Amino acid sequence: MVHDGRLYLYVGHDEAGEGEMFRIAEWLLYSTEDLVTWRDHGPVLRPEDFSWTSRDAWASEVIEKDERFWFYTTVEHDETDHGKANGGAGADSPADPLQDARGSALVRTRGAPVGPHWWDDDRPDRVCG
């Protein structure tokens, strides 16, 4: 994301081992004004910063809207609603630590079969909001 002439890279720190799909432990932030000199801002968000997640995170995007910065990602929901879910976190500036925006998923799956990586966007029981 580019903001005020600075490039911000939000990157997932994936610790998946052999045979694992994803195991993002945190999202790190790097920024630059010239693509030569980089600043390491450290972690800005971890999956456990969403109180309703259990593990596994990926597919993230950051946007600026209404003078705030919004981070959207997919995570594994906890046992209260098994399956993948989309969460959102916000901050006042691109380099601020991100905070869960709602305390619940934006999009989630209800009644998904038990399994570690199940997600189907075409299910009629998908719940938004």
N, C-alpha and C positions, 0 to 999 in steps of 0.2 A: 504494500500500500504506500502511496506517496502522499505526504501531507506537508505543506509549507516547505517544499523543496527538499524534503528528507525522505529517503526510502526506508520503510520498516518491513522487516522480514520476521514473521511469526512462524516458527518452525517446531514441529512435533519432535520431542526427544523419545524416539521409539526404542524400547528395550526388548523387543520380541526376540526370542531365541529360535533356534532351528525348529521348524515345524509349527511355529506360532504365526498367527496372522499379524496382529498389532498388539502392542502393549505400551502405549504412550504414557510416560510417567509425568510429563510436564510439557508446557509449550514455552519455548525460549524466544527471546526477542533480540534481534540485531538491527542496527540502523546505520545509515551512511548518507553523506551529502555528495560524495564524489566517487563511490564504488571502489575506492582504494583504502580509505581509513574507515574502519568499522568500530562501532561501539557495542559492547555486549551488555545488554540490560538485565541479563539473567532470566529466571523463570517469571512469567506474568500470570500463569494459570496452571492448575493441576486438575486432573479429573475429580479428585476428592473435594475440590472447591465447590462442586455441585453436590449438595447434600443428598440428592436422590440417585446418585450413580453408584455402580458397583465396580466397574472396571472397563477396560478397552475404550479407547478414544481414537478418533481419526476424522478425516473429511472436514477440515476447518476453513473458515473464511472470516476476514475482518473487513468491516465497512465503516464509513463515517456517515452519520445521519443525525440531524438536529443537534449539532455541536457536541456529539458524544461518539465514542468509538465502540462498535458492537462486534463481538466475537461469537460466531455461530459454529457449533461442532456437533458431531454424532458421538454418542457414548452408549455404553451398556447400562440400561436402567437397573435399579436394585430389584430385590425380590418382590416388591409391591406391584411391579408391572413389568414382568420379564420381557426382554427384547431390546432392540435398539431404540434410542430416543434422540431428539435434537434439543440442544440446550443453547441458551444465549447468556453472555456475560457482557458487562459494560464498564467503561472507564471514561474519565473526563479528558484524558490526553492519550495519545498513542502508546506512550511508555509507562503509563500507570498500571499497577496490578489490576487485573480484571475481577469483577465481582458478579456472582450469579444474579441475573436480572430479575428472576421471578421466584426462585425457590422451588420450581417445578419445571418439568419438560415443556417445551413448546409444541413438539409433536412426539407422540409415543404410540406403542402398539399394545393393545389389550388382548389377553387370551392367547398369546403366542405359544406354540408348542415349546416344551423344554428343550433347550439346546444352547450351546455357547455363542453361536453366531447366527441368529435367525432374524431376518428382516425382510418384509415384503410390502412394498408401498401400495400394492393393489388390493390389500385386504379391506373388506368392507367395515371391519370393526376398528380401523385406524382412528385414533382420536387426535384432533388438532386443538391446541390451546388448553 
